[in-house]
Amino acid sequence: RLSEPAQRLLRVLAAGGVCVTHELLAAVFDGTPDELDAAAREAVTANLLAADSTEYLFRHALVREAIHADLLPGERTRYHARYAEALEVSPQRSAVQLSAHWLAAHDVRRAFLASLEAMEEAKRSYAYATVAAMGDRVLELWDGVPDAEVLSGSDRVAVLAQTASALRNAGNNERALALVEAALAEADELPPSRR
């Protein structure tokens, strides 16, 4: 029952996540500021969105998920790429979010680089579960990036070891051990001290 601009706003917003700042949404939305405000007001009045002084959020996560699932493939890729581009120059830059948006936009190289950055960012915050999740993403993307070793400054075994260490620190010992075993299986050509 919403107008087309309000529906378009919700589609763009759904690609941003459950909660998106007005500044980031304005950078991604392809209408004028007045069109954005009018569409947002309509969605807030319809009780689909809540707004505070700086951000919009979906009142129900399932509504956001349904709208996001309904995006056409081209829309999904385009919206996530816009979010990633906007986040790269934003003062609220988050490497974890950047990684997710580049991955959803099917830009494997940029998702790989953002995931490496997210690992370091999370490590500085002692967020071991996030380090491990980003390490898993780096490993998942590794074969799709031709110069992965050059970009990461290390080899796959080192990333496996870092991810296993983060998993151990996060309390996931079984998964950490599985990654250590995977690293050892790939470490045949390494010097004994490294093994």
Solvent accessible surface area in square Angstrom, and as a share of the most:
residue,aa,sasa,rsa
1,R,288,1.05
2,L,32,0.16
3,S,49,0.31
4,E,98,0.44
5,P,56,0.35
6,A,0,0.00
7,Q,69,0.31
8,R,63,0.23
9,L,0,0.00
10,L,8,0.04
11,R,57,0.21
12,V,1,0.00
13,L,1,0.01
14,A,0,0.00
15,A,1,0.01
16,G,11,0.11
17,G,17,0.16
18,V,71,0.41
19,C,57,0.34
20,V,4,0.03
21,T,40,0.24
22,H,71,0.32
23,E,94,0.42
24,L,23,0.12
25,L,0,0.00
26,A,50,0.39
27,A,70,0.54
28,V,3,0.02
29,F,10,0.04
30,D,88,0.45
31,G,25,0.24
32,T,71,0.41
33,P,107,0.68
34,D,113,0.59
35,E,78,0.35
36,L,4,0.02
37,D,72,0.38
38,A,65,0.50
39,A,3,0.02
40,A,4,0.03
41,R,181,0.66
42,E,56,0.25
43,A,0,0.00
44,V,47,0.27
45,T,107,0.62
46,A,48,0.37
47,N,94,0.48
48,L,48,0.24
49,L,0,0.00
50,A,21,0.16
51,A,54,0.42
52,D,86,0.44
53,S,113,0.73
54,T,82,0.48
55,E,47,0.21
56,Y,22,0.08
57,L,64,0.32
58,F,4,0.02
59,R,119,0.43
60,H,117,0.52
61,A,49,0.38
62,L,138,0.69
63,V,43,0.25
64,R,40,0.15
65,E,89,0.40
66,A,63,0.49
67,I,33,0.17
68,H,37,0.16
69,A,76,0.59
70,D,113,0.58
71,L,7,0.04
72,L,119,0.59
73,P,101,0.64
74,G,41,0.40
75,E,26,0.12
76,R,61,0.22
77,T,41,0.24
78,R,117,0.43
79,Y,11,0.04
80,H,12,0.05
81,A,23,0.18
82,R,61,0.22
83,Y,0,0.00
84,A,0,0.00
85,E,94,0.42
86,A,14,0.11
87,L,3,0.02
88,E,64,0.29
89,V,130,0.74
90,S,20,0.13
91,P,114,0.72
92,Q,98,0.44
93,R,95,0.35
94,S,28,0.18
95,A,0,0.00
96,V,51,0.29
97,Q,81,0.36
98,L,3,0.01
99,S,0,0.00
100,A,44,0.34
101,H,13,0.06
102,W,6,0.02
103,L,56,0.28
104,A,29,0.22
105,A,10,0.08
106,H,133,0.59
107,D,43,0.22
108,V,56,0.32
109,R,110,0.40
110,R,101,0.37
111,A,0,0.00
112,F,0,0.00
113,L,71,0.36
114,A,4,0.03
115,S,0,0.00
116,L,31,0.15
117,E,63,0.28
118,A,0,0.00
119,M,4,0.02
120,E,79,0.35
121,E,54,0.24
122,A,7,0.05
123,K,78,0.33
124,R,166,0.61
125,S,78,0.50
126,Y,161,0.61
127,A,38,0.30
128,Y,64,0.24
129,A,70,0.54
130,T,43,0.25
131,V,3,0.02
132,A,4,0.03
133,A,52,0.40
134,M,8,0.04
135,G,0,0.00
136,D,43,0.22
137,R,52,0.19
138,V,0,0.00
139,L,20,0.10
140,E,131,0.59
141,L,15,0.07
142,W,23,0.08
143,D,130,0.67
144,G,52,0.50
145,V,6,0.03
146,P,136,0.86
147,D,49,0.25
148,A,4,0.03
149,E,100,0.45
150,V,123,0.71
151,L,47,0.23
152,S,27,0.18
153,G,69,0.66
154,S,35,0.23
155,D,34,0.17
156,R,70,0.25
157,V,20,0.11
158,A,20,0.16
159,V,2,0.01
160,L,3,0.02
161,A,52,0.40
162,Q,73,0.32
163,T,0,0.00
164,A,4,0.03
165,S,43,0.28
166,A,4,0.03
167,L,13,0.06
168,R,138,0.50
169,N,65,0.33
170,A,46,0.36
171,G,59,0.56
172,N,67,0.34
173,N,97,0.50
174,E,154,0.69
175,R,95,0.35
176,A,8,0.06
177,L,106,0.53
178,A,49,0.38
179,L,13,0.07
180,V,64,0.37
181,E,102,0.46
182,A,38,0.30
183,A,11,0.08
184,L,72,0.36
185,A,75,0.58
186,E,80,0.36
187,A,2,0.01
188,D,109,0.56
189,E,173,0.77
190,L,39,0.19
191,P,77,0.48
192,P,120,0.76
193,S,111,0.72
194,R,110,0.40
195,R,128,0.47
